[in-house]
Amino acid sequence: MSDWLEATFAQQRPRAIAALTRVFRDIDTAEEAFAEACLKALTVWPKDGAPRDPLAWLLTTARNAGLDHVRKSQRRAAILSRHSEEFQPVPTETPDPDEVRDDVLRLLFICCHPELDRRDQIAIALRVVVGLSVEEIASGFLVKPKTMEQRITRAKKKIANNPVAFETPSPAERGARLGEVSLMVYLMFSEGWSTSAGPKQMKLTLCEEAIRLARLLVALFPAMGEQSALLALLLLQHARRRARIDADGKLVALDDQDRDLWDRSDIAEATGLLQKAQRIGHRGVYIIQAAIAAAHARAASSEDADWALIESHYAALHVLQPTPVVKLNQIAAQAKLHGPQYALNAMAPLENDLSAYRWYHAMRGGLLQETGDHKAAIAAFETVMTLAPTTLERDAVTEKIRLSQKELRGM
Amino acid sequence: MIYAITIYGEAGVFEALPKDRQDEVMSGHGALQTALKDRGEFVSIKLMPPTSAVMVEPATSEGTAPLITDGPFAETKENFLGFYAADFKDLDEALEYAKMISSPVARLEVRPVAWAGGVISSE
C-alpha cells in the first residue's frame, strides 16, 4: 500500500513544499512539516480512505504540524514576532490554484539563487522540490554522497541568508522567474544527459526529474508556449536514450542511431505539445530547438531528414541566440545540404571563438574525412583528445583516427 | 447494453510509482484487453497528460467564434485519463470486467453508453 501513497506524496510534494515555504518563510520547516503530514497520511489514509483532494489534506495537516513545531522550536521567537498574525490554525480547504502557481514558481526560483553555481541550483531543486535523497542526487552527478550533502547544506545556508520576496510577483517579475527556472530545468536535463554517457552505466535520474519539473511548469502555465516547447524538447531528446549507446557501451552519433529504438510514445507526446506551443505563436529558443528535434524525430533516417528546414530553424535560433555554437550547428545542417567543403569554409571564421570547444574539432575532423583529407582529419581528432572528452567520446574519436590512418596506409 | 468503463486519476501518480507497481497496473489492463478481445469488439482510449490539452470554450455571444484557450488550469485533483467501452450482458458483468483494472491510482466509473460509432486505432 505504501508504494501508492509514496507516489501520491511525490506528486504533491512540489506544490506542498512551495505553499509551506510561503507559510513558514523557511524551507527546512516546510520540509519537516510535509514529512510529518506524510507520516500521518500513512496511518490515516489506509484506515479512512484517501482524501479526494490529497493536496488540501496534506497542506492542512502539515501546516498544523509545522505550527506546532515552530511554537516549540528555538526559531519560534524570531519567526513569530515577524509573522504572528498568520499563524492561526486553518480548516481544510482547497488551495487557490493561482497562489499555488506563484508558490511553486517562487520555490523553484529560490533554488536558482544567483549566488549558487548552476550545479548547486540543480542539486537543491532536486532535494527540496522533487524530494530526491542526497544519495540519489549524488549518483546523478557522479559524486560521493558526503560531498553532495556538504554542497546542499552550504547552498541552503546561502539561500536562508538572502531571502526572495514573498509578495505576489508582478507579471514582469513572474516572466523573469519563469525564464530563469526554465533554464535551470533545461540544464538539469543536459547535466543528466552528459553524465549518463559516462563510463558508468546510464543513469537518467536527472533527465527524468527534469522532465517531471518541465511537466510541472506546463501544468502551472498552460498558456506559455515556451514551457510546452521545453517539455517537448526534453521528451524528444529523452526518446533517443536507448539508441545513443550501443550494446558495447559505445556512444552512437545521431546520424547512426537505430531509429526503431527511439521511444515513439515520448515522440508522440512531444509532437502534441509542440503543436500546441506553435499555435500560441511566440517563437522562443525552446520552441525552435524542439522544432529541430521534431524534424529529426519525423525522419526515418538521417538522409531522410528535412535538412533545409533544420537549417532554417538554426538560422532563426541564431537570431535569438547569436552564439558561435548555434552557428556551428547551423553549418552542420548546411554540410548536409551543400557538402563538406562548403561547411569547412563556413566554419573557418569560428575557429578563434571555438578553439577550445571539442565539438568544433570533432565536426571538422568528420568533414575532412568526408573530403578525403585524412591527414588533416587526424590532426583535428587529435585536438579533440586534448580537450578533455568523456571516456565514451574518447573511444569514438580513437576509432575515427584509426579509420583515417587505415585510409592513409591504403593510399 | 454497451457500457463505458471510464478512468479518472491524478496525472503523474502512475509515473511516480516504482516499476514493479507500474507493471502490476499494466498487467490488469493487459488482462482486460485480452478478455474483451476474446468476447468481441471493444474500444479503448488512453489520453495523454492533461498538460497537452487545448480547450475550446463556447462562444460568448451569437456570431462570435468559440474561444480557444491553452489547456485546463493546474488542477491538482482527478483527471479523465481514458476509457474502455464494450457490449456487456448487464451492469454486473461490466462491473466484473472493471474490477480487473482497479488500482489505488484510478477511480473507475461504469456508465451505459447512449451511442457509439467510428473505428480508430493508433497501432
Interface residues (C-beta under 8 A of the other chain):
Chain A: M1 D3 W4 E6 A7 T8 A10 Q11 Q12 R15 A50 R52 D53 P54 L55 P95 P97 V100 R101 R212 R215 V218 A219 L220 P222 A223 G225 S228 L231 A268 E269 G272 L273 K276 R279 I280
Chain B: E10 A11 G12 V13 F14 E15 A16 L17 P18 R21 M48 P49 P50 T51 S52 A53 V54 I68 T69 D70 G71 P72 F73 A74 E75 T76 K77 E78 S103 P104 V105
